[in-house]
Amino acid sequence: MSNSDGVRPSVLWARMRFQIVGSLLAAPPPPGELALELKRLAERTWRHPTTGESVRFGQSTIERWYYQARNEPQDPVKALQRRIRKNVGTQPSVVDAVGRLITESHKNHPTWTFQLHFDNVAVELKADPCGGAMPSYTTVCRFMKSRGLLKQRKRRRQRSTEEAVSREKRLFEVEHVHGLWHLDFHECSRPVVTKGGRWLKPWLLGVLDDHSRLGCHVQWYLKEEAETLVHGLSQAIQKRGLPRGLLTDNGGAMIAGETEEGLGKLGIRHWTTLAQTPEQNGKQERFWSTLELRLMAMLEGVVDLTLSQLNLATQAWVEQEYNRRRHSETGETPLNRFLTAANVGRPSPSSEVLRSAFRIPQVRTQRRSDGTISVAGRRFEIPNRYRTIQRPKIRYARWDLSEVELIDPKLETLLCAIYPVDKLRNAAGRRTTLKPAAPHEATPPRASGVAPLLAKLMADYAATGLPPAYLPHGTDEENEA
């Protein structure tokens, strides 16, 4: 079972557990104070991940979650998920003999419903008890669906055609490097000339470390959107490492599905500011002011400023001046504080892992006629070996449809990449022979006679001794003779 976004309840529970213990990972308590922090978390109420109700958890439960997440630094959210049963996807009650009867019944009568297959196989097993026990109806349905034994349509005759809340304001600073990052967009005070001959004001994506004030990555883009956010944040992670938390506002790019999914898979807890309270991200606002007063002031003499020139100048200013200049509040340079202070960061994953993380999960219905699904208005082909999956789960980024991932709905692992339909290649007429989806030996269709259930019903009716409840028509008997 999953919600409308394709996220399974086990994943929602894991994210909720990580939200509870994430603060302990971002700011580990001093020795001897862990029990107090766990007790404080146990006294709080939390939102149930599926019902939305307020719930509480015991101190020992939260402690177990904390050690599970801490012992798996690369993917703490996955460590907090419920383990998948070893026999998932199997039907032990369907023995080989029963499976062969179900498969043979479908081969002989592919247009029957699941219920009709179930009733007829039950009659056969009752007549031959050595065949095994009859499983439940739901088990038979799961068995047939997993093997592609679906009901086929009868062929028809072919035709020619928050409101802002008043709260007190307090300065804050996390205790460790990588404990919290700040991310925001800033509109430039002056436009740049594009290659198309237009003047546009670019947007600056800035990623700062809260404790050290280090500029992890700063880059200008022509648009403020989820694609540019992921592009810049991925570079910051590859430069500095994985943080424990991220603070942003509620902009569309910050709360996009790709952003939320990627942060969850990378084990980064996401905080958002309250509505109409930019002061919560005050460190970021201060950085914009410093950038405008120094960097942009030094570019006043450049009349035909381009985006590439602006980005080159910004990288030089951030790395050579801002990160190496003494900060008035901390009394240290951001770079020195970043290198010497206590660090709770993690190594950066590869580019492929980062690219795969920032993709939204969706569930689609596979079209049985040609084995395709629709993604963002385009048709994608499902490999033949996965044609038995009725509702495949996929992951993709809306700005990049060149590759879509097919995901195992149970294990949440990558099965393969699927690609758009290539109509020109398909027009060549080359087709692969499909192997039987069922593991049992398939028997060719044959004249099997009256179905077992109907034969039993006719025998029971004859045993009553009553005459047939119909009057034959004379003309029909003459024609039959």
N, C-alpha and C positions, 0 to 999 in steps of 0.2 A: 504494500500500500504506500502511496506517495501523494503529495499535495499537487495542486495544479501546476506548480513550477517544476515538477519532476524531482524534488528533493525528498528522499525517504525519511521517515520518522527517526530512524537510527542516526542519520546525519544531523537532524535538527536537535536531537538529544545531545549529541556530541558537541555541537556548537554551544548549546546552553551550558554544558558542564565546563567547557573551556572559558566561557564568559565568567563563570564563578571563580575559577582558579587562575584565570589569566593575570589578575592583579598580583598574585603571589609570584608568578613567573617573571613578570615585568619588574617587580620590586621585591626581591627575596627578603623576608624578615631577618633581623639579626638572630644569632644563635640564642635559643631559649625562648623566643617569642612566637614561634610557629603555632603553638597551641592556642595562644591568645588570638592570633589572626584567624585561625580556623573556627574558634568559638564565635568570633564576631561575624564571620560569614554564615555560620549556622543559625544565628539569630535573625538574619535578614530574610525577607520574602523575595521569591523569584517568580518569573513568569513561566508557566508551563509551556513547553515548546509546541504542543499541538492544540491544547484547549484554551490557552491564554489565561488560565486561572492562576491565582497566587498560591505558591507552594513553598515549603521549607524542606531542608535536607539536614540530616544529622552530621555531627562533627566528624565521626569516623568515616562516613561516606565521602565527605568533601576531602578528607585527608587521603583516602584511596585514590580519588580522581587526581589530586595534586601530584602524587608520586607517579601515577601512570603517565601524565602529561610531561613531567620533568624527565622521566627516563626515556622519552622519545622526542628529542629536541627537533628533529627534522619535520615530523608530522604529528604534533601533539593532538590535533583534532581526531585523526584516525585512530590514535591509541585509546581515545575515550569512546569509540563506537562499540556497540554490542557486537560480539563475535558471531560470525556466520556459522550455522550448524554444518557439520561435515556432510550430512546426508541431504542437504538442501537441493531441491530440483529432482529428487528421485522418488519413486513410489515402491517401497519394499513390499507392500501388500499385493502388488501386481506381479505374480510369479510368471515364469516364462510361458507356461501353458495358457494362462489367462491372457497374457499379452499377445500371443499368437492368435487366439480366438478373436480378440478385439481388432487386430490388424486384418485378419481374414474377413471379418464382418465388414470392415470399411472398404476393403478391396472389392468385395462383391456388391456392396450397396453404398457407394460414396455420397449419395444424396440424402441418406438417413440423418436424423437428428441424433444428438448424443443420447437422449433418453431412449430412443428406439434401439440403438446399439446396445445400451445397458440392459434393457429388458430382454432382448434376444439372447445375449450372452448369458444372462442369469438363467434362462430356460435350459440352455445347453449344459451349463455347469450343474444344474439340478438333476438333469438326466444322467450325467457322468460325474459323480462326486470325486473321482480320482483326479479330475482336472485341477482341483484346488478350490479355495474359498473365494467367494465373490466379493471384491472390494466395494467400497461405497461409491455412490454416484459421483460425488465431487472428485474422488480419486481417479475414477475412469475419465472424467472430463480433463483433469490435469494431465493424465497420461496421454490422451489423444492430442491435446493441444501442443504438448512439448514435442510430439513427433510429427506434427503437421497433418494429422488425420482429421481434417476439418470437413465440414459439410460443403459439398460442391453444389453449385447451382445447376438445375436442369437446363440443358441446352435448348434454346428456342430455335424455331425455324428461321434460317437466315433470310433476310430481306435484301432486295437489290439496293436500298439506301440506309500648530500649537501656539497656539498663541504664545507671545512672549510673556514669561513669568518674571515678576519682580523678585530678584534674589540678590543677596549681598555679593560683592565682588572681592575676590581674594587672589593674591599672587600664588602661583604653585610652580613646583619643579620636581620632576621625578629624580630618584636617587641614583639611577644607573644609566649608563650609555646604552642606547638601543631599547631602553624601557618604553619610550614613547617617541614617535615621530609626528611632525606636523606637516600637513599637505594642503595646499591651496593654490588657486589661480589668481593672477593679478593682471588687469588690463593695462597695457603700456600707455604712457602719457603722450606719445607721439606715434604717428603711423610710419609704416615702412612701405617701400615700393616693391611690388611683386613682379615676377617674370611676365605676368599677363598685362602689365602696365596699369595696375590698380594700386591705390593707396589704402592700406588696411592697418588697423591697430591690432598688433599681435597680443597674445596672452602668455604670461609667464607662469610656468608650473614650477613651484618651489617646494622642496622636501627638506625639512630641517630636523635635526635631532634636538629633543627638548633639553636634555641635561647639558650638552656641550655647546648648543647653538650652531653646530657645524652644518654648513650647506651640503647635504648629501648629494643632491643633484638639482640643477637649475637649468631650464631650457625654455625657449620661446616657441610658441606654436601659433598658427593662424586661427585655430578653433579651440574652444573649450568643450571637450567632449571626452567620453569614456576611452576612446582609442588613444588619444594623446596622453590621458592620465596613466593608462597602463604602460604606454611606451616610456614615459619618463620615470614612473615608479620602478619599473623593471631595471632601468639603468642605475637608479639609486641603490637597489638591492644588490646588484652585481658589483657596484663600487664599494659599498660599505658592509653588506651583510644583511641578514634577516632581522627586523626588529620584532619586539613583542607586542607593540600596540601602535595604532595610528589614529590621529585626531584630525577630522575634517569637518567642513560644514555640510549642509544638506543639499548641495548642488546636485543637478541631474547626473553629472559624471561620477560624483562620489558615491551615490547610492544606486548606480546602475547594476544590473544583474551580474555582468561580468566582473565588476569591481568587488562586489560582496562575495561572489563565489570564489574568486581568486584569493582574497584575504582569508577566507575560511579554510581553504585547502592548504595555504601556506602557514597556518597557525598564527595569524596576526589578528589580535582583537581590535575591532573597529569601534571607535567612539565618534559620535557626531555632536556638534555644538547645538545648543538650544536655538530656537528661531529668534532672529533679530538680536542676537548677542555676539557680535564679532569680537568683542573683547575676550571671549573665551580662547580665541586663537591669537592672543595679543602678541606673542613672540613672532608670529608670521607677519602681522601688520607692521611691527617694528622693522622687520627685515625689508618689507616693501618701501618703507620710508627711507631707510639707509640706501637702498638701491637707487631710488629716484634722485636723492640728494647728491650722490657721488658718481655712480656709473652713468646715469642718463645725463647728468650735467656735463660730464666729460665728452659726450657725444653730440653736444649742441652744434658743433661746427661741421658735422657730417650732414650734408643736405640730402643726398640720395641714399639714405640708409636702407640696406636690404636686410632680410631676415637672417641670412647666413652671416653677414657682418655683425649683426646684433648678437647672435649666439656666440660667435667667436670672442667678441669683446666681453660678454657676460661670463663665459667660462674662465677667461684670464683674470677677470676682476674677482670672481668668487674664490678661485684657488690660490691666487697670489696675494690678494689683499684681505678680503673678508675673513677667510678661514685662518689667516696668519696674523690678524690684527687683534690687539688686546680688547676684549669685551668689557664694557664699562660696568656691567652688573656682576659678572663672574670673576673679573680680575685676571683672567687667563685668555689665551687665544683659543678659539674653538677647536683648532686642530690638536693642540697640546692637551686640552681637557678630554677630547675624544680618545686620545691614545693612552692616557694615564689613568683615567677614572675607571671604577668598577664597571664591567661590561657583561650584559646578559644577552648579547646578540648571538646569532647562529650563522654558520657559513651559508653563502648564497648557493642555491641550486643552479643547475645548468639553464641555458637559454631555452632549451626545449621544454623543460619542466615549467619554467615561468610562463612560456607562451601557452602551454596546455592548461595551466591553472586558471587563467583569466578567460574562462568560457562558461556560458550558461548551460545548465542541463534542461533538456526538453524531452518530452515523450511524444512520439509520432505513431500513426497507424500505417503499417506497411500495406501497400496495395498488392493484393495477391495476383493480379493479372500480369504485372511486369516486375514485381519486386522492387518498387521504388517508394520513396517518401518525399514529402514536400517540406522544404526548409526555406523560409523567407521568400516564398513564391517560386522556388526553383526545384526541379526534380533531381533527387540523388538516388543512386543505385545501391541497393543492399546486396552484398555478396551472396551467392546461392547457398553457401553453407549455413547462412543465418536466415534462410527463408521461412523457417518455422517460428520465428519470433514475431508474434502478431503486433505488439506495440513496442518497437525498439526504443531504447533510450540513447540520446545523442548529446553531445556537448559541442558548442561552437561559439565563435565570436561574431557578432552581427556585422562587424566591419571587414571580416575576412572569411569568405565562403569558399576559399580555395581548398580547404581541408576541414572536414567535419569528422569528429570522433564518434565511433560506435562503442557504447559502454555496456558492460555486463550489469544488468539491473540488480543483481544480488551482491556481487563482490565489489561493485563500483570500480572495476579495472578496465583498462583499454582492451577492446577486442580487435579493432582494426580501424583504419581511416577509410571513409567513403567519399566519393567524388561525384560531381555533377554528371548527368547523363550525357554521353557523347553520341549524339544522334548520327553523325557522319560515320563513325566507326561501326555503330550498330547496323547501318544500312548495308554493310558489306555482306550481311547474311550469315556470319559465323556464329554458331550457337554451341554451347557446351551441353553435353548429355547430362541430365540430372540423375543423380543416384537416389535410391529410395531413402526417404527421411527416417523411416522406422528401422530399428536395429534388427528386427526379425526378418526372416526370409520372406520376400513378397511372393505370393502366389498369383498367377495370371487370373483374370476374371473368368468365371465359368458359370454354367447354368446350375445354380445350387438348388433350384426348386423352391418349394414353399418355405418361407422363413420359419424358424423353430417356434417362435411365439404364435404365429398364425396357425401352424399345424396343431399346436396344443389347444388353441381356442376352438378349432374345428372339431377336434376329437372330443373335447368337453361338451360341445354343443350336440354332437351326435349321441353322446352317452345319455343325454337327457331323454331321449326317445321321442322328442317332439318332431313333427314334420317341418320341413323348411318353411319359413315364414314368408313365402312369396308365391305367386301364381305364375307359372311359365306362360309365355305368349305363344300361340300356335304358329304364327309366322316365323318366330325365332327358331322354333324346333325344326320347321321344315327347312329353313336356310342352313341350320347346323347339320341336318342330315345330308 
